[in-house]
Amino acid sequence: MMKTKKVAVLGLGYVGLPLALLVAKKGFDVIGLDVDRSKVNLLHQGKSYIPDVSNEEIKREKKFKAQCLQDGIEEFKQCEYVIVTVPTPINDQHEPDLTAMIKASEFLQKEMVAGQTVIYESSTYPGTLEEIVLPILLKSKLQVGSDFYLAYSPERVDPANTHYHIEQIPKVISGYTESCLQKISEFYGSIFQKVVPVSSPNVAEMCKLFENIQRLVNISLVNETNVLCEQLNIDFYEVLEAAATKPFGFTPYYPGPGIGGHCIPVDPLYFVWKLKQVGLKSELIQAAHEINEQMTEHVVTLVEKQLDKNEKNVLVIGIAYKRDVNDVRESPALPICNELITRGYNLSYHDPYIDTFTLNGCNIQSVELTKQAVQTANVVLILTDHQNIDWSLVKTAAKIVDTRGVLRR
């Protein structure tokens, strides 16, 4: 039995880097492995590329070090625990893209050694661990549950959430066998304040999807109701504020330009795809997804209603998918900006977290938020309500479309 107290984290993104630093903080020697050499180089310089992780944290945590995947194989073999936190996006057909997970599994199949516990955290559809991952790992000729241990624990990272630190969020855990569950329980029990064991990886995988299915349905409901209330001349924000005074049975969700990020727009579609494989469907989830997709057209229409025929200058505030992050994955700002450009509008944007982003192969640079930038725009379109934006300056714009209700606050 390995007793090295060494941990490898495969994938140093929004999930992997904070998790690797937490594990190191708990006394383990952690090697973070990533295929992106630019990330590794930044970490070697003590620089963070994630708003939730400060440069000081990286410099302070001496038990953590980053290496490119192929450079860290020998140290990987010395690790007792291996945590996989690679991205699992959707493709252009809204189907699961497990490329990174499969490549990580193929790496493990070749390099893992007896005694290691392998924990997957990447969000995915129920059945992935048993149907996709396990057959790859078994090609190593090691036996699961005795030679190596396989577990699944869905990540619950919420970027820019200052109320809950990662170790405070209850951790759902599962194992392929009882011995696998025991391994992850012992390890994660020493990292997180609370672990929640479930009976199988299928349950843990579905747990993650359902958490975000619930959010998709509720946010889509709020967005649709907001659109309808606009047509009825009812202030839906005031409706929300009144409804939120009920001390039980009501959770407020707020309107926006659509749903973004790696979880809410993606996880429900993983479930929809899985259902199709067995001849099932969810009409509610599909309807919620379609409502979310329609928000692009609604926001563009709101902009056009504000503009006269010859007015073409649109200043967008915020490209990130949510407040105080530098993440544009599935951001509703991307299709909205694309549609505005397609319709012939002159687009500029300001986002303090995103210096540049790519749209249809073209790089677009963030502009400084100045009085001139605001006042030369024919309309200012607020898509992300970052807290460090000078909203008093934004208010001086001649015309504003506020999709986040930030100016009300």
C-alpha positions as CSV (number, residue, x, y, z in Angstrom):
1,M,0.0,0.0,0.0
2,M,1.3,3.4,-1.0
3,K,1.8,5.8,1.9
4,T,3.4,8.8,0.1
5,K,0.7,11.4,0.8
6,K,1.3,12.6,-2.7
7,V,-1.5,13.7,-5.0
8,A,-1.7,14.4,-8.7
9,V,-4.3,16.7,-10.2
10,L,-4.8,16.4,-13.9
11,G,-6.2,19.6,-15.4
12,L,-5.5,23.0,-13.8
13,G,-8.5,25.0,-14.8
14,Y,-11.3,26.6,-12.8
15,V,-11.8,23.3,-10.9
16,G,-8.4,21.8,-10.8
17,L,-6.2,24.7,-9.6
18,P,-8.3,25.7,-6.6
19,L,-8.7,22.0,-5.6
20,A,-4.9,21.4,-6.0
21,L,-4.1,24.3,-3.7
22,L,-6.7,23.2,-1.1
23,V,-5.2,19.6,-1.1
24,A,-1.7,21.1,-0.6
25,K,-3.0,23.3,2.2
26,K,-4.2,20.2,3.9
27,G,-0.6,18.8,4.0
28,F,-0.3,16.7,0.9
29,D,2.4,17.1,-1.7
30,V,0.5,18.0,-4.9
31,I,1.7,18.0,-8.5
32,G,-0.6,19.7,-10.8
33,L,-0.4,18.4,-14.4
34,D,-1.7,20.2,-17.5
35,V,-1.2,20.0,-21.2
36,D,-1.2,23.8,-21.5
37,R,2.4,24.9,-21.1
38,S,1.4,28.6,-20.9
39,K,-0.6,27.9,-17.7
40,V,2.3,25.9,-16.2
41,N,4.7,28.8,-17.0
42,L,2.4,31.3,-15.3
43,L,2.2,29.2,-12.2
44,H,6.0,28.8,-12.1
45,Q,6.1,32.6,-12.0
46,G,3.6,32.7,-9.2
47,K,0.9,34.1,-11.4
48,S,-2.7,33.1,-11.4
49,Y,-5.0,33.1,-14.4
50,I,-8.2,32.5,-12.3
51,P,-9.8,35.4,-10.3
52,D,-10.7,33.0,-7.4
53,V,-7.0,32.2,-6.9
54,S,-4.6,35.0,-6.0
55,N,-0.9,35.2,-6.9
56,E,-0.2,35.2,-3.2
57,E,-1.9,31.8,-2.8
58,I,0.3,30.2,-5.5
59,K,3.5,31.7,-4.1
60,R,2.5,30.7,-0.5
61,E,1.6,27.1,-1.1
62,K,5.0,25.4,-1.2
63,K,3.5,21.9,-1.3
64,F,2.0,22.6,-4.7
65,K,3.9,22.6,-8.0
66,A,2.8,22.6,-11.6
67,Q,4.3,20.6,-14.5
68,C,3.4,19.8,-18.1
69,L,1.8,16.4,-18.3
70,Q,4.6,14.6,-20.1
71,D,7.2,16.2,-17.9
72,G,5.7,14.9,-14.7
73,I,5.2,11.2,-15.3
74,E,7.8,9.9,-12.8
75,E,6.3,12.1,-10.0
76,F,2.8,11.0,-11.1
77,K,3.8,7.4,-10.5
78,Q,4.6,8.2,-6.9
79,C,1.2,9.6,-6.1
80,E,-1.3,7.8,-4.0
81,Y,-4.3,9.8,-5.3
82,V,-5.0,11.0,-8.8
83,I,-7.8,13.6,-9.4
84,V,-9.0,14.2,-12.9
85,T,-10.5,17.7,-13.5
86,V,-10.5,18.0,-17.3
87,P,-13.1,19.9,-19.3
88,T,-16.2,18.2,-20.7
89,P,-17.9,20.6,-23.0
90,I,-20.5,20.1,-25.7
91,N,-19.8,20.1,-29.5
92,D,-21.6,22.1,-32.2
93,Q,-24.4,19.5,-32.3
94,H,-25.0,20.0,-28.5
95,E,-23.6,16.5,-27.8
96,P,-21.1,15.5,-25.1
97,D,-17.5,16.1,-26.0
98,L,-15.5,13.7,-23.8
99,T,-12.2,14.1,-25.7
100,A,-10.2,15.4,-22.8
101,M,-11.6,12.8,-20.4
102,I,-10.8,10.0,-22.8
103,K,-7.3,11.3,-23.3
104,A,-6.8,11.6,-19.6
105,S,-8.0,8.0,-19.2
106,E,-5.7,6.8,-21.9
107,F,-2.8,8.5,-20.1
108,L,-3.8,6.8,-16.8
109,Q,-4.1,3.4,-18.5
110,K,-0.5,3.7,-19.7
111,E,1.1,5.3,-16.6
112,M,-0.8,4.5,-13.4
113,V,0.6,2.0,-10.9
114,A,-0.8,-0.4,-8.4
115,G,-2.2,1.2,-5.3
116,Q,-3.4,4.4,-6.8
117,T,-6.9,5.8,-6.2
118,V,-8.3,7.6,-9.3
119,I,-11.0,10.2,-8.7
120,Y,-12.9,11.8,-11.6
121,E,-14.5,15.2,-10.9
122,S,-15.4,16.3,-14.5
123,S,-19.2,16.8,-15.0
124,T,-20.7,14.2,-17.3
125,Y,-23.7,12.0,-18.0
126,P,-24.6,9.0,-15.8
127,G,-22.8,5.9,-17.0
128,T,-19.6,7.7,-18.1
129,L,-17.4,6.2,-15.4
130,E,-18.5,2.7,-16.0
131,E,-19.1,2.7,-19.7
132,I,-16.3,4.9,-21.0
133,V,-13.6,5.4,-18.4
134,L,-13.4,2.0,-16.8
135,P,-12.9,-0.1,-20.0
136,I,-10.0,2.2,-20.9
137,L,-8.4,1.8,-17.4
138,L,-8.8,-1.9,-17.4
139,K,-6.5,-2.2,-20.4
140,S,-3.7,-1.6,-17.9
141,K,-4.3,-5.2,-16.7
142,L,-4.8,-3.8,-13.2
143,Q,-7.9,-4.9,-11.3
144,V,-10.3,-2.3,-10.1
145,G,-11.1,-2.5,-6.4
146,S,-7.9,-4.3,-5.5
147,D,-5.0,-3.1,-7.7
148,F,-6.4,0.4,-8.2
149,Y,-9.4,2.2,-6.9
150,L,-11.9,4.2,-9.0
151,A,-14.2,6.9,-7.7
152,Y,-16.4,9.8,-8.9
153,S,-17.1,13.0,-7.1
154,P,-18.8,15.8,-9.0
155,E,-17.1,19.2,-8.7
156,R,-19.2,22.0,-7.1
157,V,-17.0,25.0,-7.8
158,D,-18.9,28.3,-8.1
159,P,-16.5,30.9,-9.5
160,A,-16.6,34.3,-7.7
161,N,-18.7,32.9,-4.8
162,T,-17.2,34.6,-1.7
163,H,-19.7,33.1,0.7
164,Y,-18.6,29.4,0.5
165,H,-15.0,28.3,0.3
166,I,-14.4,25.1,-1.6
167,E,-13.7,23.0,1.5
168,Q,-17.1,24.1,3.0
169,I,-19.2,22.8,0.2
170,P,-20.4,19.3,1.0
171,K,-18.7,16.8,-1.3
172,V,-20.8,14.0,-2.9
173,I,-18.6,10.9,-3.3
174,S,-19.0,7.5,-4.9
175,G,-16.9,4.5,-5.7
176,Y,-17.0,1.7,-8.3
177,T,-16.7,-0.8,-5.4
178,E,-17.0,-0.6,-1.7
179,S,-13.2,-0.6,-1.3
180,C,-13.1,2.3,-3.9
181,L,-15.7,4.2,-1.9
182,Q,-13.7,3.6,1.3
183,K,-10.6,5.1,-0.3
184,I,-12.2,8.3,-1.5
185,S,-14.1,8.6,1.8
186,E,-10.8,8.5,3.8
187,F,-9.1,10.9,1.5
188,Y,-11.8,13.5,0.9
189,G,-12.9,13.2,4.5
190,S,-9.5,14.8,5.4
191,I,-9.9,17.6,2.8
192,F,-13.6,18.7,3.0
193,Q,-15.7,19.5,6.0
194,K,-18.4,17.1,4.9
195,V,-18.6,14.2,2.5
196,V,-21.9,12.7,1.2
197,P,-21.5,9.1,0.1
198,V,-24.0,7.8,-2.5
199,S,-24.5,4.3,-3.7
200,S,-23.0,4.4,-7.2
201,P,-21.1,6.6,-9.7
202,N,-24.4,6.8,-11.7
203,V,-26.1,8.6,-8.8
204,A,-23.2,11.0,-8.3
205,E,-23.0,11.8,-12.0
206,M,-26.8,12.4,-12.1
207,C,-26.6,14.5,-8.9
208,K,-24.4,17.0,-10.7
209,L,-26.6,17.2,-13.8
210,F,-29.7,17.6,-11.8
211,E,-28.3,20.5,-9.7
212,N,-27.8,22.4,-13.0
213,I,-31.0,21.2,-14.7
214,Q,-32.9,22.8,-11.8
215,R,-31.1,26.1,-12.3
216,L,-31.6,26.0,-16.1
217,V,-35.4,25.4,-15.7
218,N,-35.8,28.1,-13.0
219,I,-33.6,30.8,-14.8
220,S,-35.4,30.1,-18.1
221,L,-38.7,30.4,-16.3
222,V,-37.7,33.8,-14.9
223,N,-36.4,35.0,-18.3
224,E,-39.6,34.1,-20.1
225,T,-41.7,35.6,-17.4
226,N,-39.7,38.8,-17.5
227,V,-40.2,39.1,-21.3
228,L,-43.9,38.5,-20.9
229,C,-44.2,41.1,-18.1
230,E,-42.4,43.7,-20.3
231,Q,-45.3,43.2,-22.8
232,L,-47.8,43.6,-20.0
233,N,-46.1,46.8,-18.7
234,I,-45.4,45.1,-15.3
235,D,-42.1,45.6,-13.5
236,F,-40.9,42.0,-13.0
237,Y,-38.0,43.1,-10.8
238,E,-40.5,44.6,-8.4
239,V,-42.6,41.4,-8.6
240,L,-39.4,39.4,-7.7
241,E,-38.6,41.6,-4.8
242,A,-42.1,41.2,-3.4
243,A,-42.2,37.4,-3.9
244,A,-38.8,37.1,-2.3
245,T,-40.2,38.4,1.0
246,K,-42.0,35.0,1.4
247,P,-39.9,33.2,4.1
248,F,-40.6,29.7,2.8
249,G,-41.2,27.8,-0.5
250,F,-39.7,30.5,-2.8
251,T,-36.1,30.9,-4.1
252,P,-35.5,34.1,-6.2
253,Y,-33.8,33.7,-9.5
254,Y,-33.0,36.8,-11.6
255,P,-33.4,37.6,-15.3
256,G,-30.4,38.0,-17.5
257,P,-29.3,37.8,-21.2
258,G,-29.1,34.0,-21.1
259,I,-27.2,31.3,-19.4
260,G,-23.5,30.8,-19.6
261,G,-20.6,29.0,-18.0
262,H,-19.5,25.4,-18.2
263,C,-22.3,24.0,-16.1
264,I,-25.9,25.3,-16.6
265,P,-25.9,25.5,-20.4
266,V,-24.0,22.2,-20.7
267,D,-25.0,19.7,-18.0
268,P,-28.7,19.5,-18.9
269,L,-27.8,18.8,-22.5
270,Y,-25.6,15.9,-21.3
271,F,-28.7,14.4,-19.7
272,V,-30.9,15.1,-22.8
273,W,-28.3,13.3,-24.9
274,K,-28.2,10.3,-22.5
275,L,-32.0,10.1,-22.6
276,K,-32.0,10.0,-26.4
277,Q,-29.6,7.0,-26.3
278,V,-32.3,4.9,-24.5
279,G,-35.3,6.3,-26.4
280,L,-36.4,8.8,-23.7
281,K,-36.9,12.6,-23.7
282,S,-37.6,15.4,-21.3
283,E,-40.0,18.0,-22.8
284,L,-39.4,20.4,-19.8
285,I,-35.6,20.5,-20.1
286,Q,-35.9,20.9,-23.9
287,A,-38.3,23.8,-23.5
288,A,-36.1,25.5,-20.9
289,H,-33.1,25.1,-23.3
290,E,-35.0,26.7,-26.2
291,I,-36.1,29.6,-24.0
292,N,-32.5,30.2,-23.1
293,E,-31.5,30.1,-26.8
294,Q,-34.2,32.7,-27.7
295,M,-32.7,35.3,-25.3
296,T,-30.2,36.3,-27.9
297,E,-32.9,37.5,-30.3
298,H,-34.8,39.2,-27.4
299,V,-31.7,41.2,-26.3
300,V,-30.8,42.2,-29.8
301,T,-34.4,43.4,-30.3
302,L,-34.2,45.5,-27.1
303,V,-31.1,47.1,-28.5
304,E,-32.6,47.8,-31.9
305,K,-35.7,49.4,-30.3
306,Q,-33.4,51.9,-28.6
307,L,-31.7,53.0,-31.8
308,D,-32.6,55.3,-34.6
309,K,-32.0,54.2,-38.2
310,N,-28.5,55.8,-38.6
311,E,-27.3,54.9,-35.0
312,K,-24.9,52.0,-35.2
313,N,-22.5,52.3,-32.2
314,V,-23.1,49.8,-29.4
315,L,-20.9,49.6,-26.3
316,V,-21.2,46.3,-24.5
317,I,-20.4,46.1,-20.8
318,G,-19.2,42.6,-19.8
319,I,-18.3,39.6,-21.9
320,A,-17.8,37.1,-19.1
321,Y,-20.7,34.7,-18.5
322,K,-21.2,35.9,-14.9
323,R,-20.1,38.6,-12.5
324,D,-16.4,38.8,-11.5
325,V,-15.0,36.0,-13.5
326,N,-12.8,35.9,-16.6
327,D,-14.6,33.0,-18.2
328,V,-16.4,33.3,-21.6
329,R,-17.3,29.6,-22.0
330,E,-20.9,29.5,-23.3
331,S,-21.3,33.1,-22.4
332,P,-24.6,34.6,-23.7
333,A,-22.6,37.7,-24.7
334,L,-20.9,35.8,-27.6
335,P,-24.0,35.0,-29.7
336,I,-25.5,38.4,-28.8
337,C,-22.3,40.2,-30.0
338,N,-22.1,38.0,-33.1
339,E,-25.7,38.8,-34.0
340,L,-25.2,42.6,-33.5
341,I,-22.1,42.5,-35.8
342,T,-24.0,40.5,-38.4
343,R,-26.7,43.1,-38.4
344,G,-24.2,45.8,-39.2
345,Y,-23.7,47.4,-35.8
346,N,-20.3,48.9,-34.7
347,L,-19.4,46.9,-31.6
348,S,-17.0,47.8,-28.8
349,Y,-16.8,46.3,-25.4
350,H,-15.4,46.8,-21.9
351,D,-14.7,44.0,-19.5
352,P,-12.1,44.4,-16.7
353,Y,-11.5,40.7,-16.6
354,I,-11.2,39.9,-20.3
355,D,-8.7,41.9,-22.4
356,T,-9.6,40.2,-25.6
357,F,-11.9,37.5,-27.0
358,T,-12.3,35.8,-30.3
359,L,-15.5,36.0,-32.4
360,N,-15.6,34.2,-35.8
361,G,-11.8,34.1,-35.9
362,C,-11.4,37.8,-35.1
363,N,-9.8,39.1,-31.9
364,I,-11.7,42.0,-30.3
365,Q,-10.0,44.1,-27.7
366,S,-11.6,45.6,-24.6
367,V,-11.7,49.4,-24.6
368,E,-11.1,51.6,-21.5
369,L,-14.4,52.7,-19.8
370,T,-14.2,56.4,-20.2
371,K,-16.6,59.3,-20.4
372,Q,-15.9,59.5,-24.1
373,A,-16.5,55.8,-24.7
374,V,-19.8,56.0,-22.9
375,Q,-21.1,59.2,-24.5
376,T,-20.1,58.4,-28.1
377,A,-22.0,55.1,-27.9
378,N,-25.5,55.3,-29.3
379,V,-26.5,52.7,-26.8
380,V,-24.8,50.9,-23.9
381,L,-25.7,47.2,-23.5
382,I,-25.1,45.7,-20.1
383,L,-24.5,42.0,-20.3
384,T,-22.4,41.3,-17.2
385,D,-22.6,43.1,-13.8
386,H,-19.0,43.1,-12.6
387,Q,-18.7,44.8,-9.2
388,N,-15.6,46.8,-10.1
389,I,-17.2,48.7,-13.0
390,D,-17.9,52.4,-12.6
391,W,-21.7,52.1,-12.9
392,S,-22.2,55.8,-12.1
393,L,-20.2,56.5,-15.3
394,V,-22.3,54.0,-17.3
395,K,-25.5,55.8,-16.1
396,T,-24.4,58.9,-18.1
397,A,-25.1,57.1,-21.3
398,A,-27.8,58.5,-23.5
399,K,-29.5,55.1,-23.9
400,I,-29.0,51.9,-21.9
401,V,-30.2,48.3,-22.2
402,D,-29.7,46.7,-18.8
403,T,-30.2,43.0,-19.0
404,R,-29.0,42.4,-15.5
405,G,-31.0,45.0,-13.6
406,V,-27.7,46.2,-12.2
407,L,-28.6,49.9,-12.4
408,R,-31.7,49.3,-10.2
409,R,-29.3,48.2,-7.5
